[in-house]
């Protein structure tokens, strides 16, 4: 799939999805695009449209408070959500 390949080449896989360093820590972090990741968001909108064509529901969530950041790079953050973070 062309879009999956685009993301494989242009988006790093987060190295962590948990605040705890324990090997079996519960991985509860959610990934969020930064608002500066314009091309990544555009490609994700294409992915969302493709999924909608196949009756797969997609919700777009926005927040300024993603939670406790456990990973960050140029395009994204992964965060364990705060209690008031939309999920």
PALUM-364718 format. One record per residue: residue in one letter; chain; z, x, y of N, C-alpha, C in turn. Coordinates in pm, whole numbers, plus 50000, padded with zeros to 5 digits. Each point is the difference from the previous one (the first is absolute). Layout:
N
r | c | nup | neast | nnorth | caup | caeast | canorth | cup | ceast | cnorth
A | A | Z | X | Y | Z | X | Y | Z | X | Y
...
END
This chain:
87
r | c | nup | neast | nnorth | caup | caeast | canorth | cup | ceast | cnorth
X | A | 50000 | 50084 | 49882 | 50000 | 49916 | 50118 | 50000 | 50089 | 50125
X | A | 49909 | 49973 | 50088 | 49981 | 50079 | 50122 | 50125 | 50005 | 50088
X | A | 50065 | 49886 | 50023 | 50117 | 49997 | 50087 | 50118 | 50075 | 49939
X | A | 50022 | 49982 | 49872 | 50110 | 50076 | 49935 | 49976 | 50149 | 50013
X | A | 49876 | 50042 | 49981 | 49967 | 50143 | 50014 | 50025 | 50047 | 50143
X | A | 49967 | 49917 | 50098 | 50025 | 50038 | 50139 | 50149 | 50027 | 50020
X | A | 50085 | 49910 | 49952 | 50144 | 50019 | 50016 | 50049 | 50121 | 49922
X | A | 49947 | 50025 | 49882 | 50040 | 50119 | 49923 | 49972 | 50128 | 50077
X | A | 49892 | 50001 | 50076 | 49960 | 50120 | 50073 | 50060 | 50010 | 50141
X | A | 50044 | 49888 | 50056 | 50043 | 50001 | 50140 | 50145 | 49959 | 50022
X | A | 50074 | 49977 | 49893 | 50139 | 49960 | 50016 | 50084 | 50069 | 49894
X | A | 50099 | 50074 | 50045 | 50089 | 50069 | 49907 | 50089 | 49900 | 49927
X | A | 50036 | 50034 | 49878 | 50096 | 49919 | 49925 | 50140 | 50045 | 50041
X | A | 50084 | 49907 | 50046 | 50136 | 50039 | 50039 | 50072 | 50074 | 49887
X | A | 50077 | 50099 | 50039 | 50074 | 50079 | 49901 | 50134 | 49937 | 49966
X | A | 50040 | 49898 | 50076 | 50128 | 49937 | 49973 | 49994 | 49851 | 50034
X | A | 50069 | 49920 | 49920 | 50015 | 49858 | 50026 | 50147 | 49959 | 49993
X | A | 50091 | 50098 | 50013 | 50144 | 49971 | 49994 | 50074 | 50098 | 50090
X | A | 50110 | 49953 | 50059 | 50084 | 50089 | 50082 | 50079 | 50096 | 49913
X | A | 50046 | 49953 | 49885 | 50082 | 50083 | 49912 | 49915 | 50107 | 49934
X | A | 50057 | 50116 | 49980 | 49928 | 50111 | 49937 | 50012 | 49998 | 49848
X | A | 50081 | 49908 | 49948 | 50016 | 49992 | 49855 | 49866 | 49975 | 49932
X | A | 49975 | 50059 | 49884 | 49871 | 49983 | 49933 | 49966 | 49856 | 49964
X | A | 50102 | 49918 | 49973 | 49974 | 49862 | 49959 | 50040 | 49900 | 50109
X | A | 49999 | 50046 | 50126 | 50036 | 49913 | 50111 | 49901 | 49885 | 50009
X | A | 50050 | 49883 | 50035 | 49915 | 49882 | 50013 | 49900 | 50023 | 50113
X | A | 49873 | 49983 | 49970 | 49893 | 50024 | 50097 | 49966 | 49868 | 50067
X | A | 50056 | 49978 | 50118 | 49984 | 49872 | 50068 | 49927 | 50011 | 50134
X | A | 49954 | 50118 | 50036 | 49933 | 50017 | 50128 | 49865 | 49926 | 50002
X | A | 49965 | 49953 | 50117 | 49870 | 49938 | 50024 | 49918 | 50095 | 50087
X | A | 49870 | 50000 | 49982 | 49911 | 50084 | 50081 | 49943 | 49918 | 50115
X | A | 49997 | 50064 | 50116 | 49949 | 49938 | 50122 | 49900 | 50095 | 50064
X | A | 49891 | 49945 | 50052 | 49909 | 50082 | 50080 | 50057 | 50014 | 50140
X | A | 49984 | 50116 | 50058 | 50034 | 50018 | 50141 | 49891 | 49933 | 50083
X | A | 50035 | 49952 | 50118 | 49899 | 49932 | 50081 | 49890 | 50096 | 50045
X | A | 50025 | 50128 | 49994 | 49898 | 50100 | 50035 | 49899 | 50023 | 49887
X | A | 50025 | 49947 | 49882 | 49911 | 50018 | 49884 | 49888 | 49896 | 50004
X | A | 49925 | 50002 | 50107 | 49900 | 49896 | 50027 | 49898 | 49988 | 49887
X | A | 49945 | 50110 | 49955 | 49898 | 49994 | 49894 | 50061 | 49952 | 49868
X | A | 50121 | 50041 | 49970 | 50067 | 49956 | 49877 | 50024 | 49848 | 50003
X | A | 50040 | 49950 | 50115 | 50023 | 49857 | 50014 | 49868 | 49924 | 49987
X | A | 49895 | 50055 | 50060 | 49868 | 49936 | 49988 | 49956 | 49992 | 49854
X | A | 50020 | 50110 | 49926 | 49963 | 50000 | 49858 | 50087 | 49904 | 49919
X | A | 50127 | 49989 | 50037 | 50088 | 49907 | 49929 | 49960 | 49856 | 50029
X | A | 49952 | 49973 | 50119 | 49949 | 49864 | 50029 | 49879 | 49969 | 49914
X | A | 49915 | 50099 | 49977 | 49887 | 49981 | 49909 | 50050 | 49969 | 49859
X | A | 50103 | 50075 | 49957 | 50059 | 49977 | 49867 | 50059 | 49859 | 49992
X | A | 50069 | 49960 | 50105 | 50061 | 49866 | 50005 | 49893 | 49892 | 49988
X | A | 49889 | 50016 | 50070 | 49891 | 49902 | 49994 | 49941 | 49993 | 49858
X | A | 49985 | 50115 | 49939 | 49947 | 50005 | 49863 | 50095 | 49929 | 49903
X | A | 50129 | 50024 | 50014 | 50098 | 49934 | 49914 | 50000 | 49849 | 50023
X | A | 49988 | 49959 | 50126 | 49997 | 49856 | 50032 | 49880 | 49932 | 49935
X | A | 49888 | 50070 | 49993 | 49880 | 49945 | 49934 | 50027 | 49970 | 49852
X | A | 50098 | 50069 | 49943 | 50035 | 49982 | 49859 | 50133 | 49925 | 49984
X | A | 50035 | 49925 | 50103 | 50120 | 49915 | 49999 | 50130 | 50077 | 49979
X | A | 50004 | 50122 | 50046 | 50124 | 50079 | 49996 | 50061 | 49994 | 50140
X | A | 50117 | 49938 | 50012 | 50059 | 49986 | 50133 | 50049 | 50134 | 50056
X | A | 49983 | 50018 | 50129 | 50045 | 50121 | 50069 | 50072 | 49956 | 50126
X | A | 50120 | 50051 | 50020 | 50075 | 49975 | 50123 | 50000 | 50126 | 50084
X | A | 49979 | 49985 | 50129 | 50007 | 50112 | 50092 | 50134 | 49992 | 50071
X | A | 50079 | 50105 | 49985 | 50131 | 50007 | 50063 | 50000 | 50108 | 50107
X | A | 50064 | 49973 | 50110 | 50014 | 50098 | 50108 | 50147 | 50009 | 50037
X | A | 50043 | 50120 | 50033 | 50138 | 50019 | 50043 | 50011 | 50128 | 50080
X | A | 50094 | 50004 | 50090 | 50034 | 50123 | 50071 | 50120 | 50068 | 49934
X | A | 50062 | 49929 | 49902 | 50118 | 50051 | 49929 | 49975 | 49993 | 49849
X | A | 49928 | 50097 | 49946 | 49968 | 49993 | 49857 | 50120 | 50025 | 49908
X | A | 50102 | 50067 | 50051 | 50117 | 50028 | 49917 | 50035 | 50148 | 50002
X | A | 50070 | 50043 | 49895 | 50040 | 50140 | 49986 | 49880 | 50079 | 49951
X | A | 49948 | 50087 | 50084 | 49878 | 50076 | 49966 | 50031 | 50100 | 49889
X | A | 49925 | 49993 | 49891 | 50018 | 50095 | 49889 | 49878 | 50090 | 49985
X | A | 49890 | 49966 | 50069 | 49878 | 50081 | 49998 | 49921 | 49968 | 50126
X | A | 49937 | 50103 | 50055 | 49915 | 49979 | 50117 | 49891 | 50105 | 50003
X | A | 49880 | 49955 | 50037 | 49891 | 50094 | 50026 | 49923 | 49948 | 50121
X | A | 49884 | 50054 | 50024 | 49922 | 49967 | 50119 | 49962 | 49851 | 50008
X | A | 49980 | 49935 | 49885 | 49946 | 49865 | 49998 | 50098 | 49891 | 49955
X | A | 50111 | 50038 | 49940 | 50086 | 49899 | 49938 | 50146 | 50043 | 49997
X | A | 50084 | 49900 | 49974 | 50140 | 50026 | 49968 | 50032 | 49918 | 49876
X | A | 50094 | 50048 | 49922 | 50059 | 49923 | 49891 | 50147 | 49987 | 50037
X | A | 50050 | 49878 | 49994 | 50137 | 49975 | 50045 | 50070 | 49899 | 49910
X | A | 50129 | 50024 | 49976 | 50083 | 49899 | 49936 | 50033 | 49899 | 50108
X | A | 49963 | 49874 | 49981 | 50012 | 49902 | 50107 | 50144 | 49971 | 50041
X | A | 50016 | 49975 | 50132 | 50126 | 49947 | 50050 | 50009 | 49854 | 49957
X | A | 50116 | 49940 | 50012 | 50014 | 49859 | 49958 | 49911 | 49907 | 50082
X | A | 49966 | 50039 | 50124 | 49916 | 49914 | 50084 | 49852 | 50043 | 50003
X | A | 49963 | 50095 | 49914 | 49861 | 50044 | 49992 | 49920 | 49898 | 49921
X | A | 49883 | 49958 | 50054 | 49918 | 49905 | 49923 | 49949 | 50064 | 49871
X | A | 50011 | 49928 | 49890 | 49950 | 50052 | 49871 | 49922 | 49894 | 49927
END
